[in-house]
């Protein structure tokens, strides 16, 4: 899952995906049960990050 996320983000950064296209890819990735479990399991790591 992380590889798919990184690939989509990279493609957006180099201009191969527009922001709406990136959001579309991320929506599909986030529907995956494995990804949702990963996000839930690692939420405490993101809570420590500053808002900026």
PDB file as gemmi writes it, atoms N, CA and C in Angstrom:
CRYST1    1.000    1.000    1.000  90.00  90.00  90.00 P 1                      
ATOM      1  N   UNK A   1       0.806  -1.185   0.000  1.00  0.00           N  
ATOM      2  CA  UNK A   1       0.000   0.000   0.000  1.00  0.00           C  
ATOM      3  C   UNK A   1       0.858   1.261   0.000  1.00  0.00           C  
ATOM      4  N   UNK A   2       1.910   1.251   0.792  1.00  0.00           N  
ATOM      5  CA  UNK A   2       2.766   2.426   0.846  1.00  0.00           C  
ATOM      6  C   UNK A   2       3.386   2.710  -0.522  1.00  0.00           C  
ATOM      7  N   UNK A   3       3.748   1.670  -1.234  1.00  0.00           N  
ATOM      8  CA  UNK A   3       4.345   1.865  -2.560  1.00  0.00           C  
ATOM      9  C   UNK A   3       3.356   2.543  -3.507  1.00  0.00           C  
ATOM     10  N   UNK A   4       2.089   2.177  -3.445  1.00  0.00           N  
ATOM     11  CA  UNK A   4       1.077   2.807  -4.299  1.00  0.00           C  
ATOM     12  C   UNK A   4       0.893   4.277  -3.927  1.00  0.00           C  
ATOM     13  N   UNK A   5       0.887   4.551  -2.635  1.00  0.00           N  
ATOM     14  CA  UNK A   5       0.749   5.932  -2.165  1.00  0.00           C  
ATOM     15  C   UNK A   5       1.942   6.775  -2.615  1.00  0.00           C  
ATOM     16  N   UNK A   6       3.138   6.269  -2.407  1.00  0.00           N  
ATOM     17  CA  UNK A   6       4.352   7.006  -2.775  1.00  0.00           C  
ATOM     18  C   UNK A   6       4.398   7.237  -4.284  1.00  0.00           C  
ATOM     19  N   UNK A   7       4.025   6.234  -5.047  1.00  0.00           N  
ATOM     20  CA  UNK A   7       4.019   6.371  -6.504  1.00  0.00           C  
ATOM     21  C   UNK A   7       3.049   7.463  -6.944  1.00  0.00           C  
ATOM     22  N   UNK A   8       1.843   7.464  -6.404  1.00  0.00           N  
ATOM     23  CA  UNK A   8       0.856   8.480  -6.769  1.00  0.00           C  
ATOM     24  C   UNK A   8       1.353   9.874  -6.383  1.00  0.00           C  
ATOM     25  N   UNK A   9       1.905   9.998  -5.193  1.00  0.00           N  
ATOM     26  CA  UNK A   9       2.419  11.292  -4.743  1.00  0.00           C  
ATOM     27  C   UNK A   9       3.576  11.759  -5.623  1.00  0.00           C  
ATOM     28  N   UNK A  10       4.468  10.855  -5.955  1.00  0.00           N  
ATOM     29  CA  UNK A  10       5.599  11.187  -6.821  1.00  0.00           C  
ATOM     30  C   UNK A  10       5.113  11.648  -8.197  1.00  0.00           C  
ATOM     31  N   UNK A  11       4.164  10.938  -8.767  1.00  0.00           N  
ATOM     32  CA  UNK A  11       3.645  11.311 -10.081  1.00  0.00           C  
ATOM     33  C   UNK A  11       3.011  12.708 -10.038  1.00  0.00           C  
ATOM     34  N   UNK A  12       2.359  13.033  -8.936  1.00  0.00           N  
ATOM     35  CA  UNK A  12       1.799  14.380  -8.809  1.00  0.00           C  
ATOM     36  C   UNK A  12       2.922  15.418  -8.727  1.00  0.00           C  
ATOM     37  N   UNK A  13       3.948  15.121  -7.973  1.00  0.00           N  
ATOM     38  CA  UNK A  13       5.053  16.075  -7.799  1.00  0.00           C  
ATOM     39  C   UNK A  13       5.795  16.352  -9.096  1.00  0.00           C  
ATOM     40  N   UNK A  14       5.892  15.354  -9.976  1.00  0.00           N  
ATOM     41  CA  UNK A  14       6.600  15.580 -11.233  1.00  0.00           C  
ATOM     42  C   UNK A  14       5.677  16.103 -12.331  1.00  0.00           C  
ATOM     43  N   UNK A  15       4.392  16.248 -12.003  1.00  0.00           N  
ATOM     44  CA  UNK A  15       3.460  16.821 -12.966  1.00  0.00           C  
ATOM     45  C   UNK A  15       2.726  15.821 -13.832  1.00  0.00           C  
ATOM     46  N   UNK A  16       2.882  14.539 -13.555  1.00  0.00           N  
ATOM     47  CA  UNK A  16       2.204  13.520 -14.350  1.00  0.00           C  
ATOM     48  C   UNK A  16       0.751  13.321 -13.922  1.00  0.00           C  
ATOM     49  N   UNK A  17       0.398  13.785 -12.719  1.00  0.00           N  
ATOM     50  CA  UNK A  17      -0.981  13.723 -12.224  1.00  0.00           C  
ATOM     51  C   UNK A  17      -1.389  15.109 -11.748  1.00  0.00           C  
ATOM     52  N   UNK A  18      -2.593  15.497 -12.087  1.00  0.00           N  
ATOM     53  CA  UNK A  18      -3.140  16.735 -11.533  1.00  0.00           C  
ATOM     54  C   UNK A  18      -3.603  16.448 -10.108  1.00  0.00           C  
ATOM     55  N   UNK A  19      -3.927  17.490  -9.378  1.00  0.00           N  
ATOM     56  CA  UNK A  19      -4.411  17.303  -8.010  1.00  0.00           C  
ATOM     57  C   UNK A  19      -5.710  16.486  -7.979  1.00  0.00           C  
ATOM     58  N   UNK A  20      -6.677  16.761  -8.857  1.00  0.00           N  
ATOM     59  CA  UNK A  20      -7.884  15.920  -8.862  1.00  0.00           C  
ATOM     60  C   UNK A  20      -7.578  14.447  -9.191  1.00  0.00           C  
ATOM     61  N   UNK A  21      -6.638  14.217 -10.087  1.00  0.00           N  
ATOM     62  CA  UNK A  21      -6.254  12.836 -10.405  1.00  0.00           C  
ATOM     63  C   UNK A  21      -5.596  12.163  -9.207  1.00  0.00           C  
ATOM     64  N   UNK A  22      -4.733  12.908  -8.498  1.00  0.00           N  
ATOM     65  CA  UNK A  22      -4.099  12.376  -7.295  1.00  0.00           C  
ATOM     66  C   UNK A  22      -5.157  11.992  -6.273  1.00  0.00           C  
ATOM     67  N   UNK A  23      -6.127  12.894  -6.045  1.00  0.00           N  
ATOM     68  CA  UNK A  23      -7.199  12.599  -5.091  1.00  0.00           C  
ATOM     69  C   UNK A  23      -7.969  11.346  -5.508  1.00  0.00           C  
ATOM     70  N   UNK A  24      -8.193  11.174  -6.784  1.00  0.00           N  
ATOM     71  CA  UNK A  24      -8.879   9.977  -7.278  1.00  0.00           C  
ATOM     72  C   UNK A  24      -8.105   8.706  -6.952  1.00  0.00           C  
ATOM     73  N   UNK A  25      -6.807   8.737  -7.171  1.00  0.00           N  
ATOM     74  CA  UNK A  25      -5.969   7.585  -6.841  1.00  0.00           C  
ATOM     75  C   UNK A  25      -5.988   7.309  -5.340  1.00  0.00           C  
ATOM     76  N   UNK A  26      -5.863   8.371  -4.550  1.00  0.00           N  
ATOM     77  CA  UNK A  26      -5.847   8.197  -3.099  1.00  0.00           C  
ATOM     78  C   UNK A  26      -7.179   7.673  -2.581  1.00  0.00           C  
ATOM     79  N   UNK A  27      -8.279   8.097  -3.200  1.00  0.00           N  
ATOM     80  CA  UNK A  27      -9.589   7.574  -2.806  1.00  0.00           C  
ATOM     81  C   UNK A  27      -9.654   6.066  -3.011  1.00  0.00           C  
ATOM     82  N   UNK A  28      -9.126   5.607  -4.124  1.00  0.00           N  
ATOM     83  CA  UNK A  28      -9.141   4.160  -4.409  1.00  0.00           C  
ATOM     84  C   UNK A  28      -8.230   3.406  -3.438  1.00  0.00           C  
ATOM     85  N   UNK A  29      -7.053   3.949  -3.167  1.00  0.00           N  
ATOM     86  CA  UNK A  29      -6.121   3.304  -2.242  1.00  0.00           C  
ATOM     87  C   UNK A  29      -6.736   3.199  -0.850  1.00  0.00           C  
ATOM     88  N   UNK A  30      -7.391   4.272  -0.411  1.00  0.00           N  
ATOM     89  CA  UNK A  30      -7.943   4.318   0.949  1.00  0.00           C  
ATOM     90  C   UNK A  30      -9.151   3.421   1.139  1.00  0.00           C  
ATOM     91  N   UNK A  31      -9.746   2.950   0.076  1.00  0.00           N  
ATOM     92  CA  UNK A  31     -10.877   2.021   0.182  1.00  0.00           C  
ATOM     93  C   UNK A  31     -10.428   0.607   0.525  1.00  0.00           C  
ATOM     94  N   UNK A  32      -9.152   0.347   0.351  1.00  0.00           N  
ATOM     95  CA  UNK A  32      -8.608  -0.976   0.618  1.00  0.00           C  
ATOM     96  C   UNK A  32      -8.596  -1.244   2.120  1.00  0.00           C  
ATOM     97  N   UNK A  33      -9.078  -2.414   2.519  1.00  0.00           N  
ATOM     98  CA  UNK A  33      -9.152  -2.765   3.943  1.00  0.00           C  
ATOM     99  C   UNK A  33      -7.773  -2.809   4.596  1.00  0.00           C  
ATOM    100  N   UNK A  34      -6.776  -3.270   3.884  1.00  0.00           N  
ATOM    101  CA  UNK A  34      -5.424  -3.338   4.424  1.00  0.00           C  
ATOM    102  C   UNK A  34      -4.899  -1.942   4.717  1.00  0.00           C  
ATOM    103  N   UNK A  35      -5.140  -1.017   3.814  1.00  0.00           N  
ATOM    104  CA  UNK A  35      -4.699   0.357   4.022  1.00  0.00           C  
ATOM    105  C   UNK A  35      -5.395   0.973   5.223  1.00  0.00           C  
ATOM    106  N   UNK A  36      -6.698   0.748   5.352  1.00  0.00           N  
ATOM    107  CA  UNK A  36      -7.437   1.292   6.499  1.00  0.00           C  
ATOM    108  C   UNK A  36      -6.904   0.739   7.809  1.00  0.00           C  
ATOM    109  N   UNK A  37      -6.576  -0.542   7.841  1.00  0.00           N  
ATOM    110  CA  UNK A  37      -6.004  -1.143   9.049  1.00  0.00           C  
ATOM    111  C   UNK A  37      -4.648  -0.535   9.372  1.00  0.00           C  
ATOM    112  N   UNK A  38      -3.838  -0.313   8.344  1.00  0.00           N  
ATOM    113  CA  UNK A  38      -2.529   0.302   8.525  1.00  0.00           C  
ATOM    114  C   UNK A  38      -2.676   1.714   9.100  1.00  0.00           C  
ATOM    115  N   UNK A  39      -3.583   2.514   8.532  1.00  0.00           N  
ATOM    116  CA  UNK A  39      -3.792   3.882   9.019  1.00  0.00           C  
ATOM    117  C   UNK A  39      -4.259   3.888  10.469  1.00  0.00           C  
ATOM    118  N   UNK A  40      -5.134   2.960  10.799  1.00  0.00           N  
ATOM    119  CA  UNK A  40      -5.631   2.867  12.170  1.00  0.00           C  
ATOM    120  C   UNK A  40      -4.504   2.473  13.124  1.00  0.00           C  
ATOM    121  N   UNK A  41      -3.686   1.530  12.710  1.00  0.00           N  
ATOM    122  CA  UNK A  41      -2.602   1.041  13.570  1.00  0.00           C  
ATOM    123  C   UNK A  41      -1.499   2.072  13.772  1.00  0.00           C  
ATOM    124  N   UNK A  42      -1.347   2.999  12.836  1.00  0.00           N  
ATOM    125  CA  UNK A  42      -0.254   3.975  12.918  1.00  0.00           C  
ATOM    126  C   UNK A  42      -0.740   5.388  13.236  1.00  0.00           C  
ATOM    127  N   UNK A  43      -1.973   5.528  13.658  1.00  0.00           N  
ATOM    128  CA  UNK A  43      -2.530   6.859  13.912  1.00  0.00           C  
ATOM    129  C   UNK A  43      -1.767   7.613  14.990  1.00  0.00           C  
ATOM    130  N   UNK A  44      -1.247   6.902  15.985  1.00  0.00           N  
ATOM    131  CA  UNK A  44      -0.516   7.576  17.064  1.00  0.00           C  
ATOM    132  C   UNK A  44       0.756   8.254  16.550  1.00  0.00           C  
ATOM    133  N   UNK A  45       1.335   7.745  15.472  1.00  0.00           N  
ATOM    134  CA  UNK A  45       2.519   8.390  14.888  1.00  0.00           C  
ATOM    135  C   UNK A  45       2.147   9.740  14.270  1.00  0.00           C  
ATOM    136  N   UNK A  46       1.013   9.788  13.604  1.00  0.00           N  
ATOM    137  CA  UNK A  46       0.575  11.031  12.961  1.00  0.00           C  
ATOM    138  C   UNK A  46       0.099  12.061  13.973  1.00  0.00           C  
ATOM    139  N   UNK A  47      -0.390  11.635  15.114  1.00  0.00           N  
ATOM    140  CA  UNK A  47      -0.865  12.566  16.139  1.00  0.00           C  
ATOM    141  C   UNK A  47       0.273  13.439  16.671  1.00  0.00           C  
ATOM    142  N   UNK A  48       1.474  12.938  16.620  1.00  0.00           N  
ATOM    143  CA  UNK A  48       2.630  13.680  17.134  1.00  0.00           C  
ATOM    144  C   UNK A  48       3.159  14.717  16.161  1.00  0.00           C  
ATOM    145  N   UNK A  49       2.745  14.653  14.915  1.00  0.00           N  
ATOM    146  CA  UNK A  49       3.244  15.588  13.908  1.00  0.00           C  
ATOM    147  C   UNK A  49       2.632  16.968  14.091  1.00  0.00           C  
ATOM    148  N   UNK A  50       3.410  18.004  13.851  1.00  0.00           N  
ATOM    149  CA  UNK A  50       2.844  19.355  13.942  1.00  0.00           C  
ATOM    150  C   UNK A  50       1.834  19.577  12.813  1.00  0.00           C  
ATOM    151  N   UNK A  51       0.880  20.451  13.015  1.00  0.00           N  
ATOM    152  CA  UNK A  51      -0.152  20.721  12.011  1.00  0.00           C  
ATOM    153  C   UNK A  51       0.433  21.270  10.719  1.00  0.00           C  
ATOM    154  N   UNK A  52       1.507  22.015  10.837  1.00  0.00           N  
ATOM    155  CA  UNK A  52       2.115  22.605   9.638  1.00  0.00           C  
ATOM    156  C   UNK A  52       2.800  21.513   8.849  1.00  0.00           C  
TER     157      UNK A  52                                                      
END                                                                             
